């Protein structure tokens, strides 16, 4: 649980850090950063919901389905890849990673009843 909170804090920090770099950006950079921020924020909200669900399940001696946990890890990996590509100024690769993260996030949200 503590590790998940650290990851959530890291996602929020990364989203905030991108705001600071926006003053001298091109349109392509701005759009990629905006897409990243939206996806990271949505992921953080859904991960927070999953953490709450997991806490309630543990009270009953149950856990989240392993596929849901694996899906979350894949989303985190795609967001990390997107952030790396963003830092490398490879905006087409950033968008590819974000499209994949968005698709995975859609599946994750449906499974936990999120958005």
N, C-alpha and C positions, 0 to 999 in steps of 0.2 A: 504494500500500500504506500509506504514512504517513497519507494522508487517511482511509483506512478505519479505521485505528487511532484516529485523532482522533474519528471518528464513534462508534466503539465506546465510547471513553472518555466522550464526551458523553452517550450513552444511559445508561451506568452512573451518571454524575453526576446526570442528571435523575431516575433511579430513586431514588438516595440522597436527593436533595433533597426528594422527596415524603414520605419517611419523617419528616423533621423537622417537616413541617407537619401531622402527623396528630393532635396532641394536642387540638385544638379543633374537630374535624370532625364534621359530621353523618353519618348512616349513608350517605346518597347520595354525599357527598363521599368517604367512606372506601372505599366499593365502587368508585367510579370510579378513585380513586388505586390501589387494589389491582389492579384490572383493568389499568390502565396499567403498573404495575410488572411484573406477570406477562408481559404482552405484550412490553414493552421488554427484559426479561431473556431471554425466549425468542428474540426477534429477535437480540439480541447473541450468544447462543450459536450460532444458526444462521449468522449472518454470520461468526463466528469459524471455523466449520467450512468455510464457503465460501472464506474467505481461505486456509485450509490446502489445500483442494482446488486452488485457483487457483495457489498456490505450487508444488504438485507438477506441475500441468499445464505451467507455464512451464518447468520443468526439461526437459520433452519438446518444448518449442517450441509448446505449445498454449495456448489461453485458454478462459475460461468462455464459454458461449453468450451472445450479446448479450441474448437474451430473459431470461435469468437475472439479468443485470446490471440490466436495466430493471425487473424485478420487485422487486429489492432497493431500487432508487430509489423505487418506488411505496410500498413498505412504510415506508421512511424518511419519505416525505412524509406518509403517513397518521399515523405516530407524531408527527410535528411538529404536524400539525393537531390530533390528540388532546391533545397537551400545551398547545397554544394555548387550546383550548376548556376544558380543565381549569383553566388559569390565569384564564379569564374566568368560571369557575363555571357554565358551560353544560354540565351533566352529561349531558343527553340527546344533545347534539351530540358530547360526548366519547365516549359509548358507541357512537354511530354510526361515528365514525372508528376506534374500537378494533375494532368488528366487522369493518369492512373490512380493517383491518390484520391481524386474526386470519385471515381468509379468504385473504388474499394470502400470509401467512406459512405457512399450511398448504400452499399450492401450492409455495412456495419450498422448504420442508422436504422435501416429497416428491421434488422434482427433485434435491436434493443428497443425499438419503438420510438426512436429519436427523429431528428430532421436532417 
